[in-house]
């Protein structure tokens, strides 16, 4: 698609957006930014391994229709059969739109949840902290797909955790795709933790139509004040024809801690951007992820951690398992700014190939402008150990179960870092189902 035809296509959809005048300035600027550049191409170093031509040529409708009663009923059934059973509050988005009848929120002290049906109206009204607003709008310049999200966002949520409040039960966001048309919602989630606040948030992605093409483009903006702690888990289980792109942008104050765990189990093409700024001394980020690819799935995790202050620390540990003709990508960059001394930054990427046609790429990077720091990175890609397979076979285990057990052991290194048992069990569900001994142990063992 040429730049001109893309712009005309976007303009036509933008005119159909039921947005009030107060939000137009944000939307128009973002649309102009995206239209001027278009979809990222592989000529862009940040997108070298991921080709979005299928997404660009799809002409997905960026202003989806409201879900019907039948669609909402199908979503309820899907939640009952495939949802992760967690206590606490839950926000359910059906085809990108918040469904109050399937959601439950407003009962936890110190936790304020608002539906951002008119997201940018809330921005204009000063509902969102100025720092969070600046962070949200800055993504327009640095991330083209975030600019598209800003231009077309209609639904989302604002989560505020009050000073020193502790949300003991997790808050769950469930994004359910039910529609049979080529839906392409652009939701946004804004999370603000006041000083000393603590919260756990789970994002879960499900599709009812496994073979239906669709696209979800999600932006999550996080602002953490001094001493706050946020644990964020996400489990992505899209259908095999679905596209998924996401941006997590987090800014951490003094002594704040962000723990983010990613599990990628589905999707035709998946691209996750994770941008973390450790803005003040003592801030820490612990990032980890597990990608399980099969068929012709493509998953790209692209991480940038900026150490902007001294005595900050970060870890990024990701593992990928690729079968059939799947392709997994890990790109991680650490930037240590001038004056950010006493920084400790570590990266690790490990890949397991289960097929001769599978591919795993790893690209760790360090950009350092200080001299009293500890920075390290490492990457490995390999196959299952034949000696270990022989050992298990010699003890009476069949070949498939032996391969599944060794693959499970590889995945568990990451999965065991997930503290919520139902989420942890979901991360390794595929392997457990193939091992009789594991099935007999039950979900509680995992």
Secondary structure, 3 states (H helix, E strand, C coil): CCHHHHHHHHHHHHHCCCCCHHHHHHHHHHHHHHHHHCCCCCCCHHHCCCCCHHHHHCCCECCCCCCCHHHHHHHHHHHHHHCCCCCCCEEEEECCEECCCCCECCCCCCEEEEECCCHHHHHHCCCCCHHHHHHHHHHHHHCHHHHHHHHHCCCEEEEEECCCCECCCCEEEEEEECCCCCECCCCEEEEEECCCCEEEEEEEEEECCCCCCEEEEEEEEEEECCCCEEEEEEEEECCCCEEEEEEEEEEECCCCEEEEEEEECCCCEEEEEEEEEECCCCCEEEEEEEEEECCCCEEEEEEEEEECCCCCEEEEEEEEEECCCCEEEEEEEEEECCCCCCEEEEEEEEEEECCCCCEEEEEEEEEECCCCEEEEEEEEEECCCHHHHHHHHHCCCCHHHHHHHHHHHHHHHHHCCCCCHHHHHHHCHHHHCCCHHHHHHCHHHC
